[in-house]
C-alpha cells in the first residue's frame, strides 16, 4: 500500500469528516484510496451522556465504504474505541457523526444511493455505489418513513379516490388532492376499511371536504356515506361516458350475434367496422367517416336511437346550468328506455340510481383524471421494481411520487 498526498480540507468536505483527525491516506492493491481517521483523545465523549471522564478499553479498525470520487473508490479506515464512562457507568462504543452505529458505509454514501433511486432502480443504485440491494432498500424505506410521518389535510377541499391493482386479488386505495396533485392517503384494500382512517384524520385536522370524485363503484360511495356524509360524491366523467358506451356497444354486439345466427355476413362486417365510429366523440371523426356513420344509422333505427341517446348524455354532463341539466337528464333516461334494448334499460336504471353523482359533476366539473394519470406513474414503479416484497414499502413509494419526498 503506497501513501498519497491529498488536501485534507477537500477530503473533509467530500467525505463529511467532522470531529476526527485524518492520519494518512494511501492506495491499496485494488486501486482504492484508503483514508485512516481517528478521534483525538481529548475529544472522545460518551455517546450516551456526553461525559468526558472516560477510560479507553481497547480499539479496532473498521473498514467503511465512502462515496467514490469519479472512477476512484474511497474507503475509510476508522479507529473505533470502546470506553468506560465514569459519569453514567456504561461501556459504549465510540460513535461518529458521519457514520451510523455498526454501519459499514458512511451516511453520505447512503444519502447518495437514496438520491440515485429517484432516477433508477434500487438494483442499479446499489450497483453504482457498491452496496448490496438489501442495504439500499432498507435505507430508502427508512428515509421515506421519516419523511412521510404527517400529511397535512387541513386545507383540502376537493379530492379524488381510486384503486390500483397491485397483484391478483390485491388492491390499494389512493386519495389525491385535486388542488395540488399530491397523494394524501394510501391503504390496502377497497371500501370503508381503506378510507375510514383517512376521514378520521381529515376531521381531526379540521378539513372541509366539499366534493369527492370517484368512479361509479358502490364500495367507495358507501364508505363516504358512512365516514364523511357531508361531502358530495361526484362521478368521474370518464366512467360516466364509459358506462354509456358499454350500453351502446352491448347493443351492437347483440345485433352482431343476431346477424351471425341469421348468416347475414354483410351486416356482421358492417357492425364490426362501425364499432369505433359509434363509440368515438363526434368531434374526433372526419367528414368522410361521419357520412359513412350517418348512412349506417339511417338503415338501423334501433342503433340510431341508441346513438342519439348517448350523444344527448354527452351534452348533459357538459351542461353548467343545474336546472337545465336535470331536465336534460330526465329526457335522456326516457330516451334510453325507448331504445327498446336490454342494455339501454339497464343504462336508464343506472342513470336514475346515480343521478345525484351525475348532477354533482355538472355542478363541480371535477374528475379523477389527475389520479388516473398518477396511476400510470404507479404502474411504472411496479414495472421498474419488478414487484415489491412488502406492501408497506409499496405504500411509501406511492407517496414518493409527491415532489420533494424522495430527494
C-alpha positions in Angstrom: 0.0 0.0 0.0 1.5 3.3 -1.1 0.8 6.6 0.6 -0.7 9.5 -1.4 -0.8 13.2 -0.7 -4.3 14.7 -0.6 -5.6 18.0 0.5 -7.1 17.5 4.0 -9.7 20.2 3.5 -11.0 18.6 0.3 -11.2 15.2 2.0 -13.1 16.6 5.0 -15.6 18.4 2.8 -16.1 15.5 0.3 -16.5 12.8 3.0 -18.2 14.9 5.7 -15.5 14.1 8.2 -16.2 16.1 11.4 -14.6 15.7 14.8 -11.8 13.4 13.6 -8.2 13.7 12.5 -7.0 12.4 9.2 -4.0 10.3 10.0 -2.9 9.3 6.5 -4.2 8.4 3.0 -2.9 5.6 0.8 -3.8 3.5 -2.2 -4.2 -0.3 -1.8 -3.5 -3.0 -4.3 -7.1 -2.7 -5.7 -6.6 0.9 -6.6 -8.9 2.2 -3.7 -7.9 5.3 -1.8 -7.8 4.3 1.9 -8.1 7.2 4.4 -7.4 6.4 8.1 -9.3 8.6 10.6 -9.5 8.7 14.4 -11.0 11.0 17.0 -8.4 12.9 19.1 -8.1 11.6 22.6 -9.2 14.8 24.2 -12.4 15.0 22.1 -13.7 11.5 23.0 -17.0 11.6 24.8 -19.6 9.1 26.0 -22.3 8.9 23.2 -25.0 8.4 25.9 -24.3 11.2 28.4 -21.7 13.3 26.6 -19.3 13.0 29.6 -15.6 13.4 29.0 -14.5 11.4 32.1 -13.9 8.1 30.2 -11.3 5.3 30.2 -10.4 3.6 26.9 -10.8 -0.2 26.9 -9.4 -1.2 23.5 -9.9 -0.2 19.8 -10.4 -1.8 16.4 -10.2 -0.7 12.8 -13.4 -0.7 10.8 -13.2 -0.5 7.0 -16.1 1.7 5.7 -17.3 2.5 2.2 -17.5 6.2 1.2 -18.8 7.9 -1.9 -16.4 7.4 -4.9 -14.5 10.3 -6.4 -15.2 9.7 -10.1 -13.8 6.3 -11.0 -11.7 6.2 -7.8 -13.2 4.2 -4.9 -12.7 5.6 -1.4 -12.6 3.6 1.8 -12.3 4.9 5.3 -10.3 3.1 7.9 -12.0 4.2 11.1 -10.4 3.6 14.5 -13.3 2.7 16.8 -12.6 2.7 20.5 -14.6 1.1 23.3 -14.7 3.1 26.6 -15.9 3.0 30.2 -17.8 6.1 31.2 -17.4 7.1 34.9 -20.4 9.5 34.6 -23.1 7.1 33.6 -21.4 3.8 34.2 -21.9 2.4 30.7 -19.4 0.8 28.4 -20.3 2.2 25.0 -18.5 2.1 21.6 -17.4 5.3 20.1 -19.8 6.9 17.6 -19.2 9.3 14.7 -21.3 12.0 13.0 -20.6 10.7 9.5 -21.3 7.0 10.4 -24.3 5.2 11.8 -23.6 2.8 14.6 -22.2 -0.6 13.4 -22.6 0.6 9.7 -20.1 -0.3 7.0 -20.9 2.7 4.8 -21.0 6.4 5.5 -24.1 8.5 5.8 -23.0 10.4 2.7 -22.9 7.2 0.6 -26.4 6.2 1.9 -27.7 9.6 1.0 -26.3 9.4 -2.5 -27.8 6.0 -3.0 -31.2 7.3 -2.0 -30.9 10.3 -4.4 -29.9 7.8 -7.1 -33.2 5.9 -6.5 -35.1 8.9 -7.8 -33.8 8.2 -11.3 -33.0 4.5 -11.3 -34.0 1.2 -9.8 -32.7 0.1 -6.4 -30.6 -2.6 -8.0 -28.9 -0.1 -10.3 -28.4 2.4 -7.4 -26.9 -0.4 -5.3 -24.6 -1.5 -8.1 -23.5 2.1 -8.9 -22.5 2.8 -5.3 -21.0 -0.6 -4.5 -23.7 -1.5 -2.0 -26.0 -4.5 -1.5 -29.6 -4.4 -2.7 -30.9 -5.0 0.8 -28.8 -2.2 2.2 -30.2 0.4 -0.2 -33.8 -1.0 0.1 -33.6 -0.7 3.9 -32.1 2.8 3.7 -34.7 4.0 1.2 -37.6 2.6 3.3 -36.2 4.3 6.5 -35.8 7.6 4.6 -39.3 7.6 3.4 -40.7 6.6 6.8 -39.0 9.6 8.3 -40.3 12.0 5.6 -43.8 10.7 5.4 -44.8 10.9 9.1 -47.5 13.6 8.8 -49.7 14.6 5.9 -51.4 18.0 6.2 -55.1 17.6 5.5 -56.3 20.9 6.9 -56.7 22.7 3.6 -58.1 20.1 1.3 -61.5 20.7 -0.3 -61.8 18.6 -3.4 -60.2 15.1 -3.6 -60.3 12.1 -5.9 -60.4 8.4 -4.8 -59.5 5.4 -6.9 -58.0 1.9 -6.6 -54.9 0.5 -8.2 -54.4 -3.2 -8.9 -51.2 -4.5 -7.3 -51.4 -8.3 -7.7 -54.1 -10.9 -8.1 -56.7 -10.1 -5.6 -54.6 -7.2 -4.0 -55.7 -3.6 -4.4 -54.6 -0.3 -2.9 -56.8 2.7 -2.4 -55.3 6.1 -3.2 -56.6 9.5 -2.3 -55.4 12.6 -4.2 -55.7 16.3 -3.6 -57.1 17.8 -6.8 -55.7 21.2 -6.0 -52.0 20.2 -5.6 -51.9 16.7 -7.2 -50.3 15.3 -4.1 -51.1 11.8 -2.8 -52.8 12.2 0.6 -53.6 8.6 1.6 -52.7 5.1 0.6 -54.1 2.0 2.2 -54.6 -1.7 1.2 -58.0 -2.8 0.1 -61.1 -1.2 -1.2 -64.1 0.3 0.6 -64.8 1.6 4.1 -61.8 -0.1 5.9 -59.3 1.5 3.5 -60.8 5.0 3.9 -62.0 5.4 7.5 -58.5 6.2 8.8 -58.2 9.0 6.2 -61.5 10.6 7.0 -60.8 10.3 10.7 -57.5 12.2 10.3 -59.2 14.8 8.0 -61.9 15.6 10.6 -59.2 15.8 13.4 -57.3 18.3 11.3 -60.4 20.4 10.6 -60.6 19.7 6.8 -63.6 21.0 4.9 -64.0 18.4 2.1 -66.8 19.6 -0.2 -66.6 17.2 -3.2 -65.1 13.8 -3.8 -64.5 12.5 -7.3 -64.7 8.7 -7.9 -65.9 6.0 -10.2 -69.4 4.5 -10.0 -68.3 1.7 -7.7 -70.7 1.3 -4.7 -67.8 0.4 -2.3 -66.4 4.0 -2.2 -69.8 5.7 -2.2 -70.9 3.7 0.8 -67.6 4.4 2.5 -68.0 8.1 2.0 -71.7 8.0 3.2 -70.6 6.2 6.4 -67.4 8.1 7.2 -67.9 11.6 5.7 -71.6 12.1 4.8 -71.3 15.9 4.5 -69.1 15.6 1.3 -70.7 15.5 -2.1 -69.9 12.4 -4.3 -69.0 13.4 -7.8 -68.9 10.7 -10.5 -66.0 10.9 -12.8 -66.8 12.0 -16.4 -64.7 9.2 -18.0 -66.5 6.5 -16.1 -69.9 8.1 -16.9 -69.1 8.0 -20.7 -67.6 4.6 -20.3 -70.9 3.3 -18.8 -72.9 4.8 -21.6 -70.6 3.4 -24.3 -70.8 0.0 -22.7 -74.5 0.0 -23.2 -74.1 1.1 -26.8 -71.5 -1.5 -27.5 -73.6 -4.1 -25.8 -76.5 -3.4 -28.3 -74.1 -3.5 -31.2 -72.8 -6.9 -30.1 -76.3 -8.3 -29.6 -77.1 -7.3 -33.2 -73.9 -8.9 -34.4 -74.9 -12.2 -32.7 -78.3 -12.0 -34.3 -76.7 -11.4 -37.7 -74.4 -14.4 -37.2 -77.4 -16.6 -36.3 -79.1 -15.4 -39.5 -76.0 -15.9 -41.6 -76.0 -12.3 -42.6 -72.3 -11.8 -43.2 -72.5 -8.2 -44.8 -74.4 -6.9 -41.7 -71.9 -8.6 -39.4 -69.0 -7.0 -41.2 -70.7 -3.6 -41.1 -71.4 -3.9 -37.4 -67.7 -4.7 -36.8 -66.4 -1.8 -38.9 -68.8 0.7 -37.3 -67.7 -0.1 -33.7 -65.2 2.7 -33.2 -67.2 5.2 -35.1 -70.2 4.6 -32.8 -68.1 4.9 -29.6 -65.9 7.9 -30.7 -66.6 11.5 -30.0 -68.3 13.2 -33.0 -65.6 15.9 -32.9 -62.9 13.2 -33.4 -64.4 11.8 -36.6 -63.6 13.3 -40.1 -66.3 14.2 -42.5 -66.0 11.1 -44.7 -66.4 8.8 -41.7 -69.3 10.9 -40.4 -71.0 10.3 -43.7 -70.5 6.5 -43.5 -71.8 6.5 -39.9 -74.9 8.6 -41.0 -75.7 6.1 -43.8 -75.3 3.2 -41.4 -77.6 4.7 -38.8 -80.3 5.5 -41.4 -80.6 1.8 -42.1 -80.5 0.8 -38.4 -83.2 2.6 -36.4 -82.5 0.8 -33.1 -78.8 1.8 -33.1 -79.8 5.2 -34.4 -82.0 5.8 -31.3 -79.2 4.4 -29.1 -76.6 6.6 -30.7 -78.8 9.7 -30.3 -79.3 8.9 -26.6 -75.5 8.7 -26.0 -74.9 12.0 -27.7 -77.6 13.6 -25.7 -76.0 12.2 -22.5 -72.7 13.8 -23.5 -74.4 17.1 -23.7 -76.0 16.6 -20.2 -72.6 16.3 -18.4 -71.3 19.4 -20.2 -74.3 21.5 -19.0 -73.3 24.0 -16.3 -76.9 25.0 -15.5 -78.2 22.7 -12.8 -82.0 23.0 -13.6 -81.3 22.6 -17.4 -79.0 19.6 -16.7 -81.7 18.0 -14.5 -84.4 18.3 -17.2 -81.9 17.0 -19.9 -81.0 14.0 -17.7 -84.7 13.1 -17.3 -85.1 13.3 -21.1 -82.0 11.2 -21.5 -83.4 8.5 -19.2 -86.7 8.4 -21.1 -84.8 8.1 -24.4 -82.8 5.2 -23.0 -86.0 3.4 -22.1 -87.4 4.0 -25.6 -84.5 2.4 -27.3 -86.0 -1.0 -26.7 -82.9 -2.9 -25.8 -82.0 -4.6 -22.5 -78.6 -2.9 -22.3 -80.3 0.6 -22.5 -82.9 -0.4 -20.0 -80.1 -1.2 -17.6 -78.4 2.2 -18.5 -81.6 4.0 -17.7 -81.8 2.4 -14.3 -78.1 3.1 -13.7 -78.6 6.8 -14.6 -81.5 7.1 -12.3 -79.7 5.3 -9.5 -76.6 7.5 -9.8 -78.5 10.7 -10.6 -77.1 12.7 -7.6 -73.4 11.9 -8.6 -74.1 12.9 -12.2 -75.7 16.2 -11.2 -72.8 16.8 -8.8 -70.4 16.5 -11.8 -72.4 19.2 -13.6 -72.1 21.4 -10.6 -68.4 20.9 -9.7 -66.9 19.8 -13.0 -64.1 17.8 -11.4 -62.9 14.3 -12.2 -60.4 11.7 -11.1 -58.4 12.2 -14.4 -55.4 13.6 -12.4 -55.4 10.4 -10.3 -55.7 8.2 -13.4 -52.5 10.0 -14.6 -50.8 9.3 -11.3 -51.8 5.6 -11.7 -49.6 5.5 -14.8 -46.7 6.6 -12.7 -47.5 3.9 -10.1 -47.6 1.2 -12.8 -44.1 2.5 -13.9 -43.0 2.0 -10.4 -44.3 -1.6 -10.4 -42.5 -2.4 -13.7 -39.2 -0.8 -12.7 -39.2 -2.6 -9.4 -40.2 -6.0 -10.9 -42.6 -6.4 -7.9 -42.4 -5.4 -4.3 -41.5 -7.6 -1.3 -43.8 -5.8 1.1 -46.9 -3.6 0.7 -45.6 -1.1 3.2 -42.7 -0.2 1.0 -45.1 0.0 -2.0 -47.2 2.4 0.0 -44.2 4.6 0.8 -43.1 4.5 -2.9 -46.5 5.7 -4.0 -46.1 8.7 -1.6 -42.7 9.3 -3.0 -44.3 10.5 -6.3 -45.1 13.7 -4.4 -42.5 16.3 -5.2 -39.7 16.6 -2.6 -40.4 13.3 -0.8 -37.6 11.2 -2.4 -34.9 13.7 -3.0 
